[in-house]
């Protein structure tokens, strides 16, 4: 949310009627940083949420706190870089297909969405039903 202040200016038009105008002044750099930082923060949260278990397992084995912080920093940078590369490769494919083949781009977006949905449902079924997460006595054995 941008920091804004409202100014009310009063002026008279040609007929002598007073007009009140409200003009919202906002700091452009605050809005620009908001636009740039919001996707970055969402990406960092998604990236770390998906791989936090791996980071925590390795962090538990590091005894020196300065090495643990360095590992966590490098892990975060690697996660961000990996997400950026994957996102850019997928986005560039859609952009290229969208510019040249508009009909194909729609089908590609629909197909990728359906594949993601089917994979997510399959994964939820495997974990929840087959492996017993939703049963009365869930059990998990690492492989």
C-alpha positions as CSV (number, residue, x, y, z in Angstrom):
1,X,0.0,0.0,0.0
2,X,1.5,3.3,-1.0
3,X,1.8,6.2,1.3
4,X,-0.5,8.9,0.0
5,X,-1.6,12.3,1.1
6,X,-4.6,14.2,-0.3
7,X,-4.6,17.8,-1.3
8,X,-7.8,19.7,-1.9
9,X,-7.5,22.6,-4.4
10,X,-10.2,25.0,-5.0
11,X,-10.4,27.1,-8.2
12,X,-13.1,29.0,-10.1
13,X,-14.1,28.0,-13.6
14,X,-15.1,30.4,-16.4
15,X,-18.7,30.7,-15.1
16,X,-17.6,31.6,-11.6
17,X,-18.4,28.3,-10.0
18,X,-16.0,27.1,-7.5
19,X,-14.6,23.6,-8.2
20,X,-12.9,21.5,-5.6
21,X,-10.4,19.0,-6.9
22,X,-8.7,16.3,-4.9
23,X,-5.4,15.3,-6.0
24,X,-3.6,12.3,-4.5
25,X,0.1,12.9,-4.1
26,X,2.0,9.7,-3.7
27,X,5.7,9.0,-3.7
28,X,6.5,7.3,-7.0
29,X,9.5,5.5,-5.6
30,X,7.4,4.0,-2.8
31,X,4.9,2.7,-5.4
32,X,7.7,1.4,-7.6
33,X,9.3,-0.4,-4.7
34,X,6.0,-1.9,-3.7
35,X,5.4,-3.1,-7.3
36,X,8.9,-4.6,-7.3
37,X,9.1,-6.0,-3.8
38,X,5.7,-7.7,-3.6
39,X,6.4,-10.4,-6.2
40,X,9.9,-10.9,-4.7
41,X,8.5,-11.4,-1.2
42,X,5.9,-13.8,-2.5
43,X,8.5,-15.7,-4.4
44,X,10.8,-15.9,-1.4
45,X,8.0,-17.2,0.8
46,X,6.9,-19.8,-1.8
47,X,10.5,-20.9,-2.5
48,X,11.4,-21.2,1.2
49,X,8.1,-22.9,2.1
50,X,8.6,-25.6,-0.5
51,X,12.2,-26.4,0.6
52,X,12.2,-25.4,4.2
53,X,12.4,-29.0,5.4
54,X,15.6,-29.6,3.5
55,X,17.1,-26.4,4.8
56,X,16.1,-27.2,8.4
57,X,17.5,-30.8,8.2
58,X,20.9,-29.6,7.1
59,X,20.8,-26.6,9.5
60,X,20.3,-29.0,12.4
61,X,23.6,-30.7,11.6
62,X,25.7,-27.5,11.4
63,X,27.1,-26.7,14.9
64,X,28.7,-23.3,14.2
65,X,26.2,-20.5,14.1
66,X,28.1,-18.3,11.6
67,X,28.4,-21.3,9.2
68,X,24.6,-22.0,9.7
69,X,23.8,-18.4,8.8
70,X,26.1,-18.5,5.8
71,X,24.4,-21.7,4.7
72,X,21.0,-20.3,5.1
73,X,21.9,-17.2,3.1
74,X,23.4,-19.2,0.3
75,X,20.4,-21.5,0.3
76,X,18.1,-18.6,0.1
77,X,20.1,-17.1,-2.8
78,X,20.1,-20.4,-4.6
79,X,16.4,-20.9,-4.1
80,X,15.7,-17.4,-5.5
81,X,18.0,-17.9,-8.5
82,X,16.5,-21.3,-9.2
83,X,13.0,-20.0,-9.1
84,X,14.0,-17.0,-11.3
85,X,15.5,-19.3,-14.0
86,X,12.5,-21.7,-14.0
87,X,10.1,-18.8,-14.1
88,X,12.0,-17.0,-16.9
89,X,12.2,-20.2,-19.0
90,X,8.5,-20.9,-18.7
91,X,7.5,-17.2,-19.2
92,X,9.7,-16.9,-22.3
93,X,8.1,-20.0,-23.8
94,X,4.7,-18.6,-23.3
95,X,5.8,-15.1,-24.5
96,X,7.3,-16.6,-27.7
97,X,4.4,-18.8,-28.4
98,X,2.0,-15.9,-27.6
99,X,3.6,-13.6,-30.0
100,X,3.8,-16.0,-32.9
101,X,0.9,-18.4,-32.3
102,X,-1.9,-16.9,-30.3
103,X,-4.1,-20.0,-30.6
104,X,-1.3,-22.3,-29.6
105,X,-0.5,-20.1,-26.6
106,X,-4.0,-20.5,-25.2
107,X,-3.9,-24.2,-25.6
108,X,-0.4,-24.3,-24.0
109,X,-1.7,-22.4,-21.0
110,X,-4.7,-24.6,-20.7
111,X,-2.6,-27.8,-21.0
112,X,-0.1,-26.7,-18.4
113,X,-2.8,-25.7,-16.0
114,X,-4.5,-29.0,-16.4
115,X,-1.3,-31.0,-16.0
116,X,-0.5,-29.0,-12.8
117,X,-4.0,-29.6,-11.5
118,X,-3.9,-33.4,-12.2
119,X,-0.4,-33.7,-10.7
120,X,-1.5,-31.9,-7.6
121,X,-4.6,-34.1,-7.2
122,X,-2.5,-37.2,-7.8
123,X,0.0,-36.1,-5.2
124,X,-2.7,-35.3,-2.7
125,X,-4.3,-38.7,-3.2
126,X,-1.0,-40.5,-2.9
127,X,0.0,-38.7,0.3
128,X,-3.5,-38.5,1.9
129,X,-5.1,-41.8,1.0
130,X,-2.5,-44.3,-0.1
131,X,0.2,-43.3,2.5
132,X,-2.5,-42.9,5.1
133,X,-2.2,-39.2,6.1
134,X,-6.0,-38.9,6.4
135,X,-6.5,-42.2,8.2
136,X,-7.0,-42.5,11.9
137,X,-3.4,-43.7,12.4
138,X,-1.1,-41.9,10.0
139,X,2.3,-43.5,9.6
140,X,5.3,-42.3,7.6
141,X,8.5,-44.2,7.0
142,X,11.3,-42.5,5.2
143,X,12.7,-44.3,2.2
